[in-house]
Amino acid sequence: MKKNGLPFRCGVVCPNYGLVGGAERFVFELTERLAEREYFEMHVFANKWRAGGDNVIFHKVPMIRFPRWARPVSFAIFVQKAIKSGKFDIVHSHERLFGYDFLTHHGLPHKTWVQVIRNKRLSLFDRATARIEEMGINSADLPVIMPVSTIGKNELLKLFDIPESRIQMIHPGITLKKFAELDKEKCRQEVRMYLGLSLDDVVLLFVGMNFETKGLERILKGVSVFTEGGSKYSELKLLVVGKGNRRKYLSMARSLKIDDRIIFAGTIHDVEKHFLASDLVVLMSYLEPFGIVILEAMAAGLPVIISDTVGARDVVESGVTGYIVNGESLEREMAGSLSVLMDQERRRKMGENAKRKAAGHDWDIVAEQVAGLYIRRVVDKRKLFS
């Protein structure tokens, strides 16, 4: 028997735990920290996983992969069955299920994503996914929904008839010590030498695994406007980190006459070093639920320029830690922001402000917030059934 009702048995649901992806990283960083607390017994329900510490208990969840619509349905059914037999105090899902205590909503409502953002009709897979999402959010358990940004929260409130009292926004975190442990000047020299960049270059960094949705085209146009077709500010260079159609965007840069100032670094593993080697970061996504690269940039002491459709705008103060630009005149506003940030002293001051702001978003702080929500939920449930 558990002494004083402790530890709380917590079931965490994520199809791919600890693997590549923003949501997967979120779950991993949060769960591993909660597992270090003696009053939580953390169980992870996943189809695939990469184990971290020794304090997490894993449960294999099967998934029927064909036909495609069976994936979300089968995973949800198998998870619910496994959880029901486990007698958990808390169920925290990072995936659409039929029921849970908490749902971290990492993106947008599925129906909104397909019909509004992708401008497509709902397939059978989409209808199944959207239906499971709807059933979970509207379940009799009255779960707490945790979007990662105001953008996500607003879209949820548009689509689902739920009170704001059931919504608790939790931003993603960062591991501050990853940047603190590195020597900024050493990274600056090593990375720039490797990439053929001068120490006097002003390096504008873009990081993204999808060039199209992350707005690389917008960035190229903004750089072209600012440099007047590549004729001015020869010291400004754009460093592109990530995976995408390099040939397409290099051709686009060539037509804008700025191809000589673009470096495609590809997918890299030591991205922290590239942040520290850069001068500012840009993200012009068409719609980004959050954008963890913005917090990482701020942790590295860099000012940022983002579109107003990036969820990380919640943590950016325009004119203080960077700039938030409007999509209607985005390229020109981006150019205006660059004109300010070409000044080294302005970059330094904004970078210091950004670093202080990022300090409040370490994963340890996020874990503390979520731990408090868990405990409150358990107490409320016990009052209800006592």
Buried (B, 14 or more C-beta within 10 A) or exposed (E): EEEEEEBBBBBBBBBBBBBEBBBBBBBBBBBBBBBEBEEBBBBBBBBBBEEBEEBBEEBEBEBBEEEEBBBBBBBBBBBBEBBEEEEBBBBBBBBBBBBBBBBBBBBBBBBBBBBBBEEEEBEEBBBBBBBBBBBBBEBEEEBBBBBBBEBBBEBBBEBBEBEEEBBBBBBBBBBBEBBEEBEBEEBBEBBBEEBEBEEEBBBBBBBBBEBBBBBBBBBBBBBBBBBEEBEEBEEBBBBBBBEBEEEEBBEBBEEBBBBEBBBBBEEEEEBBBBBBBBBBBBBBBBBBBBBBBBBBBBBBBBBBBBBBBBBBBBBBBBEEBBBBBEBEEBBBBBBBBBEBBBEEEEBEBBBEBBBEBBEEBBBEBBBEBBBEBBBEBBEEBEEEEE
